[in-house]
């Protein structure tokens, strides 16, 4: 296992390298990556061939990783001098590949000593005021005689020397063409350029050979990626205690002690929850609960376990029976973007409409707080209509897991064989709540937004005011400014009198009874206490 993993790390993504080879733009890193890929793919192939009877993927790799890989690796190792390539920053061919190239390199490598001899001969023919000279080689210009400028030359700016042709001066070094340097040009020519040209020709031939076998390289990369994925899944399954799921066509989605594969790595302890849908269980689950109670994590856990089972992975659970699904639809997060020119609600609608129009009895639908991006009444109405559409399909309905804060849904969909309400268990006290993250049957009575706001850092004063406003809205009473709470008490009394008058049936009472009723309703004392004052109405 370790040897396979170590070799797979060196197998690179080849399509881009092959594309650059077609245009002769492959860099040194490309050639090195190609060689490492071919070499380590050979090692992978040998390991798989020795265990071809164990796994189907090993059988496939033993066929695809053919002898062409050995040929590619051998050619690259035989021809390219990677060490010199890195030093000289151009394609360098190893000795022994081409005899003509080797001869040119020997000639070029012997030039320094030869040019020193020529320079010594030239110095003998120069005047006494020239103390030193050298022969240099410049591409395109050929061989030149380099002489330091004398004091006379600097003063007169006259660089002419008999029998020498002045070329140019750089940093007080005057360069000339002499009869001997011309002979060198004719005898040796532009040796370095000839070497580069020859190595480029060899590189092109090598590219042509490799491109003829590009299908082998692409196949190697694809099967190496597949093997790498399978090994990663196997390592994760062993390390995190995942189990092999049972895949069934019976339509039952049953998971015992399921876990979120990523979330459990981020917390000290993770509370496992069951999944039950289809068969004898309802296929529509409506999940309510306080903010931050774990609803979204549970929905993602359901989707991930189903997806992992369908790609051939083990799953994080104690036992799992997964139905064969044709589609998984999610409506969990509307990522808005100016480039889309769509609102968050429209994005959410597009996701949900895909599930409504295409989900079958073998589909899985995950929806997290659908309808929250618009007015609450409109969002609730859309959600109710969508759920009724699926309920009418009965057993042909998809597996639906829906999280929502619309607690009034329970009045429209009573608990039945098709619909089940679930919630996340909590322990509630007067000043705080404790999240248990345990899935239980039932309906949440509140979202406990005030407690969440306190944990988020909002002041107690703001949260307390929020609770009063929420109570008023729930009771359909007017929301008064905070400093007018004593007036609110008066209004409560007035509303009480109004309710009594509304309930009084004047058609069945005589005038005397009516007068007695009015007198009693108005004169009935009502004490209102506000801070340090007390007033009787």
N, C-alpha and C positions, 0 to 999 in steps of 0.2 A: 504493500500500500504506500509506504513512504517513498519507495523508489519510483513508483508510478507518479505520485504527486510531484516529486522533484523534477521529473522529466517533463511533465505536462506544463510546468511553469515556463519552460523555455520555448514552447510552441506558440508562435506569434500569429497575428492576424495577417494573412498573406495577400488578399485581393489588392490592397493598396500597393504593396511591393510589386506585384505582378504588373499592375497598371503602369508604374513608373519604369519598370524594365522595358515595357513595350515602346516607351519613348526615350530609352537610353538615359533615364534620369535617376537611376538607382544610386543611393548614397552608400558610404561605407557601412553605416548602421543597417541599411537594407540587406547588404550582402552578408553581414554577420548574423542578422536575424534569420535569414534564409538558411545559412549553414547550421545554426543552432537548432532550428526547427527540424531540418532533415536528420541531423545527428540524433537528437533526442526522440524523434518519432521512430527511428530505427530501434532504439532501446525499448520504447513502449510496445512496438510490434513484436519484439522478441519475447517480452514478458507475457503478452496476450497469447502468442502462439503456444507457449508452454502450458497455458491454462485454458486452451480453446474449448475444452469439453465442459467447462464449468458454467460459463455465461454466454448468452447469445451475442452480447456486445463484443466479447473477446473473439468470437468466431468471425464477426464482421470485420474487426480491426485486423485480424491476421490475414484477411484477404486483401483489404484496401492498402495496408501498409506493405507494399510489394517491394521487389528488388530495385525498382526505379528509385526508391529513396536512397538505397546504398549507392547507386550510380551518381545521384545528385550530390550527396555528401562527399563522395570520393573526388568528384570533379572540383568542387569548391575548395576542398582541402589541398588538392594537388596543385591547383592553378593560382589561387589568390594568396599573396603574402600579407596577411592581415596586420602583422606588426609593422611592416614598412608602409602599408596603406595608411595606418594611423599617424605615422611620423611625417610622411610626404603629402598626405591629404589628397591622394589620387590613386586610381586603380594600379596596383603593382603586381606583376606576375612573378611567381617563384622561379628560381633557376631550374633548368632541365626541361622546361615546357617547350621552348622554341629555341633551336640552336642559333638562328640568326639574331634573335633578341639577346641571347647570352653573349654573343660576339660583340654586339654594339655596347652592351653594358660593361664588358671587360675593357673595351676601348675607352669608354667614357670614364671609367674608374681609374685608368692609367693616365689620363690627361694631366692631372696636376704635376706629376713628375716630369712628363714630357714637356709641358709648357714651361717649367722651371729651366729646363735645358735650353729651350728656344730663347727664353729671356736672357740667359747668360750669354748666348751667342750674339744677340742683338746689342747687349751692353758693350761688347768688345768693339762694335762698329760705331758707337756713338761718341760724341765729343767729350772732352775731359770734364766739362761742367755738369754733365749728367752723371750723377753718382749711383742711381739705382733705377731699375725698371722691372716690369712684370708683364706677363702675357695673361690676359683674361678672356673668358668666353661669355658672350651675351647672345641670347636667342635672337634670331632674325638678323643681327649685325655680324655674327660670327666671331672670329678671334681678333683681338685688338692688343696693341702695345700700350701699356699704361706707364706714363713717366711723370713724376712729381714736377710741378712747374718750378723753374729756376728763378732766381731773383731778377735776372734780366728780362725773362718772360713777363713777370709780374709788373715790372716797371714800364716796359715798352708795349705790353699787350700783344707782342708778336710771338706766336707759338710755332712758327714754321721751323722745321728741321730738315736738312737735306735728305733726300731719298725716302722721306716719310710723308704720308698724307694726313693732315690734321682732320680729325673727326669732330671732337667736342671736348669740353673741359667741365669737370664736376668736382667741387671741393678741392680745388688746386691740383687735381690730377688730370693731366692732358692725355687724351686717347688718340692713337694714330693707327693707320694701316701701313704695314710694311710688306716687303716682298715675301718675307717668311710667313707672316700671318695670312697672306693671300694663298700661299702654298698649303697652309693648314686648312683653310676653307675648302680648297679643292680636294685635299686628301681625306679629311675627316667629315667635312660637311657639317650640317646642323644635327649633331649626334643626339642631343637631348630631345629635340622635337621628333626625330626619327624613332627614338625609344618610346615616347608618348604615343605616337601614331601606331606603332606595332602593338603596344599593350592595349590600346583602344580597339584594334581589330580583334585581338584575342578575347577581349571583354564582350564584344558584339557576338562572336561565335558562341561563347559560353551562354549568353542570354538566349540565343536562338535555341540551343539545346534544352535549356531549362523551360522555356516557354512551350516547347513541344510536350513537356510533361506537366504542364500547369494543372491539368485535371487531377493528376495524382496528388499534387500539393493541396488543392482545394478539398479533395476528399479526405486527406489526412487531417486538415484543420477542422472539418465538420465533425468527423468521428472523435477527434481529440476533445472538442468542445462538449460533445455528448457524454463522453466518458468522464470528463472533468465534472460535469453537472451531476451525474449519477454518483460519483465518488463523494462529492460535497454533500449530497442528500444522505448518503450512507453514514458519513462521519457525523452529521448533525443528528441523525436518528439515534445513533449510539450514544452520543454525548449528552443529549437532552431527553433521553428515555421516551422516544416516540414509538408508536406501535403500528403494526401493519393493519390497514383498514380492510374491511370486507366490502367489496363492490358488488352491489346487488341491483337487479332489474325490478325488484318488488316495489320500489317507490318509498321505502322507509328510510328516513334520515334520523339515525339514532347514534348519539355520541355520549358516552359516559365519562364524566370528569374531563371535559374538554378544556384546553388552555390556548391562550393566544401565543403563537410561537415567538413573537418578538417582545411583547409586553412582559412576559415572564422572565426575560433576561434583564429587564430594567428595574425590577422591584425585588425587595428581599424575599417576599412570599407572594404567591399568586393564588387567588381563590378560583378553583376549577368549577365549571358549571356544565350541566347536561344540555343536550340538544335533542328534542323529540319532535318530529314532524312526519306526517303521512302514516299510513297504516291505520292503527286504531287511534292515533293522535290527530288533532286538528292541524291543518296545513297553514293556517293563518295565525301568526303570533303577534299580538300587539303589546309592546313593551313600554310601560310608563315608569317614571321614577324621578327622584330629585336630580338636580344638576350635579355632575361629577360623581354619580353613583356607579358608573361603569356600563351604561347602556351601549354607548358607541363601541367600546372595546368588545363587548359581547357580540355585537353585529359583525364586526370585522373578524372576530374569531370564527363565527359560523362560516363566513365566506372563505376565509383562508383554509380552514380544514377541508371544505368541499373542493377547493381548487387544488390543494396539495395532493389530495387523494387521486384527482383526475390526471395529474402529471406523473403519477407513479411514485410519489413520495410517501413515507410513513407520516403519521399525523400525531400531534401532541394530545393524547387522551389515554384513558385506561382501556376503552373498547370503542370501536367505531364501525358502524354499518352505513355506508354511503350509497345513495341511489345514483344511478347513471344520469347525469344532467346533460341537457343539450345546450343550455345557456346559463350564465350568471349575470344578472342585472344589478347594478348598484346605483343608488341615488343618495349619496352620503355627503358630498361636498361640492359646492358650485364655485369653481375657481374662476373668478371674474377677470377679464382682461380687456383693455381698450381695443386690442386687435380684433376681438370677436364681435364687438358692437352689440353685445347681448347683456341684459341685466342678469343678476344672480337668480331671480325667480324664473326667467325664461330658460336659463341653462338648466335649472332644476326640473322645469317642465319637460324639456327635451329628453332628459335622462328618464323621467318617469313615464313619458309617453312611449319610449322604446320598450319598456317593460309591459305596459298595457297592451300594446299592439302586437308584440312578438312572443311574450312569455307563454309557454305551454305547461301542461301538467308535469313535465320533466324539467322545468326551469326553477331557478332559485332567484328570488327577488329580495334585495336588501335595501331598505329605505330608512334613512335617519332624519327625522324631523322634517318630513316633506310638508310644504306649505308655510314654513316659518318666514319666508322671504316676502310675503305679501300680507294684506290685512287678515287678521285672525279669522274672521267669519268666512272670508273667501277661501283661505287655505283649508279650513276645517271642512267646508262644503266640498271642495275638490277631493279631499282625502276620503270623505264618506262615500262620494259617488264612485270613486275608484275601487274602494273596498267592496261595495255592493256589487260592482261589476264582476269582481273575482269570486265573491260568495255565490253568485248565481251559477258559476261553473261547477260548484260542489267539488267532487273528487278530481275534476280536471283542472282545478286551480293550481297555480304554481306554489312551491314552498315559499311563504312570505314571512319575513321577519321585519317588523316595523317598530321603530322607536319614535315616540311622540310625547309632547307635553299637553296635547289636547285630551285632558282627562274626561271631558264630556262624551268622548267616543263610546264609553260604556253604556250610555243611554240609548245609543243607536244600534249597538251590536251586543246583545246579551250573550253571555257565555254559552257556547254550544259545541257541537261536534266539529264545527268548521272553524270557529274562532275561539281563541283562548287569550285571556289577559294575563300578562306577567309583569312583575315589578322587581326592583332590586331592594333587598331587605336593608333596613336601617334601624338604629336604636335612637329614639328621639328623647331629648330632655328639654327643659324650658329655655336653656341658653345655647344649646348645641345639638348636633346630630352626629352619630357615628356610622360611617358607611361600612356595611358588612360585605358588599359586592357579591352577595349570594342571590341567585335567581329563585324567586318564589312565585306562586300563583297569587293574583290579586291586582288591585288598581291603586296607584299612588293618589293620595288625597291632596298633595301639594308638591310644587317643584322646589320648595324650601330655598327660594332665590335669596331671601334675606340672610340666611346663614352663609350661603355662598358669597354674598356681597361682603359680609363681615370678614370672611377668610381672605377675600381679595383686597382688603385694606380700607373699605369704605367706613366712614365714621358711624358710631352707634346712633347719633342724632339723625343722620340721613336714613339709616336703615329703619329706625323706629317710625319716622315719618312715612316711609315707604309702606310699612305694615298698616298704618292707619288709612292711607289712601287705598290700599288693596282691599281692606275691609269695607270701606265705603262703596267702592265700585262693585264689590260682590253683593252688597246689600241694596244696590241701586239707589244709593243716597247721594246727595250733593257733596262734593269735595270742597270743604271750606278751608280758608287759610289757617295756618297753625295757631295764630294768636287769637282766633275767634272761636275757640272750642266751647266757651261758655254760651255763645250764641247758638252753637250747634245743639246744646242741651235744650235751649228754648224751642228751637225748631223741632226737635224730637217731640216735645209736648204738643206743639201745634199740629204736627202730623198725626199724633194720637187722636186729637179732637176731630181732625178731618176724617180719619178712618171711622170714628164713631158716627159722625153725621152721614157718611157714605153708607154705612151699614143700616142706618135707621130707615124703616119703611114708612114713609109718611102717608101712603095710601091706605094703610090698615090701622092707622092711629087717629084718635080724635085730637082736637086742638089742645085740650087740657093735658093729655099725655105728652104731646110735643113740647109744650112750654116747660113741663117738669123735666123733660130730657135735656132741653137746652140749659136750663138753670143748673142742673146737676153737672153737666159736662163742662160748663164755663167756670162755675164757682168751685169745682173740685181743686183743692190746693195741690200745688206741685212745687217742691223745693229744688232749687238748682244751686249747687255749690261750685264756685269757681275761685280757686286759690284762697284768698282771705275774705272773700265776700260771699254773702248768702242772700239769695233773693227768692221770694215766694211769688209764684205766678197765680 
